[in-house]
Amino acid sequence: MSDAPVYTPPAVWAWNKENGGRFASTNRPIAGATHEKELPVGKHPLQLHSLGTPNGVKVTVMLEELLALGHSGAEYDAWLIKIGDGDQFGSGFVGINPNSKIPALLDRSGPKPVRVFESGAILMYLAEKFGEFLPTEPAARAECLSWLFWQMGSAPYLGGGFGHFYAYAPFKMEYPIDRFAMETKRQLDVLDRRLAESDYLGGADYTIADIAVWPWYGGLVKGWMYGDSANFLSVHEYKHVLRWADAIYARPAVKRGRMVNRMQGELSGQLRERHDASDFDTKTQDKVEAAS
Ligand SMILES: N[C@@H](CCC(=O)N[C@@H](CS)C(=O)NCC(=O)O)C(=O)O
């Protein structure tokens, strides 16, 4: 077993602000705003406040897919919420997401603005608003929503469990890495078996289930997450997941959506804020920095 220091919990937990973890300065045991800050408002009906993490990418991919289908009502401003700087605790952001996590959407197209938080709720809201990527036939709809909600329940074991202890904890501990690696591999096997029998998670068609699952599990098998985790988890074993991940990544809207609110990787792949479709050609970070 591991040689990690032995920890005996005290009778009552107390907040240790200097716990050494990657998110020690971000995470808090209390909810609510820490400071007053209004959110900016752009020219489009949909105002997205987000960051290019897997949870954020789901929504920007969905919006780019809707725009690619010709839904001009899906035009959006994507504002950056820097979670490392605590932007999610500003009063304006807490007003649209009391849970202080990206992504959060404000739909200003109607007489009263509608706030939507939780990426699964945002995907369903947009799918229903535009009548796309969510089947209406009851059995197909049930299958799609089952996989959508599977993602919501499963990804915290991948991100908050495996990813946290494998990549972010201040020291490596065998017990949690082993436990969450096992669960992550089980989840990859669940997906692999499903994708052996159908092209997409909901069946023959690409739906919001794929849009939700791809940034997490597609990113994992493509080797984009948590250092050497693809090798550690032997992701080459999940051939159907790899085939599905590549098919989705081949979609132009997915490539665009993955660039929005992105703050890491190649500068040409980062469109930190998106306020117009032309921004992909003119406002990527390589061009912004060259001009300044
Ligand atoms: N279940 C939520 C998860 C959202 C989430 O965990 N967002 C992270 C970034 S990927 C965040 O905002 N973290 C900031 C914090 O924990 O303070 C969803 O699907 O929208």
The ligand as a Tripos MOL2 file, in Angstrom:
@<TRIPOS>MOLECULE
LIG
   20    19     1     0     0
SMALL
NO_CHARGES

@<TRIPOS>ATOM
      1 N1        -22.5630   19.4190  -12.6200 N.3       1 LIG1
      2 C1        -22.0390   20.6860  -13.0680 C.3       1 LIG1
      3 C2        -20.5480   20.7250  -12.8400 C.3       1 LIG1
      4 C3        -19.9530   22.0600  -13.1440 C.3       1 LIG1
      5 C4        -18.5220   22.1800  -12.6290 C.2       1 LIG1
      6 O1        -18.0540   21.3650  -11.8230 O.2       1 LIG1
      7 N2        -17.8160   23.2450  -13.0800 N.am      1 LIG1
      8 C5        -16.4580   23.4810  -12.6100 C.3       1 LIG1
      9 C6        -15.5100   23.6450  -13.7880 C.3       1 LIG1
     10 S1        -15.4920   22.2420  -14.8480 S.3       1 LIG1
     11 C7        -16.4000   24.7820  -11.8200 C.2       1 LIG1
     12 O2        -17.0060   25.7540  -12.1980 O.2       1 LIG1
     13 N3        -15.6580   24.7880  -10.7240 N.am      1 LIG1
     14 C8        -15.4710   25.9760   -9.9220 C.3       1 LIG1
     15 C9        -15.5770   25.7080   -8.4590 C.2       1 LIG1
     16 O3        -15.7230   24.5390   -8.0640 O.co2     1 LIG1
     17 O4        -15.4910   26.6720   -7.6890 O.co2     1 LIG1
     18 C10       -22.3800   20.8650  -14.5550 C.2       1 LIG1
     19 O5        -22.4540   19.8540  -15.2660 O.co2     1 LIG1
     20 O6        -22.6040   22.0090  -14.9930 O.co2     1 LIG1
@<TRIPOS>BOND
     1     1     2 1
     2     2     3 1
     3     2    18 1
     4     3     4 1
     5     4     5 1
     6     5     6 2
     7     5     7 1
     8     7     8 1
     9     8     9 1
    10     8    11 1
    11     9    10 1
    12    11    12 2
    13    11    13 1
    14    13    14 1
    15    14    15 1
    16    15    16 2
    17    15    17 1
    18    18    19 2
    19    18    20 1
@<TRIPOS>SUBSTRUCTURE
     1 LIG1         1 GROUP 0 **** ****
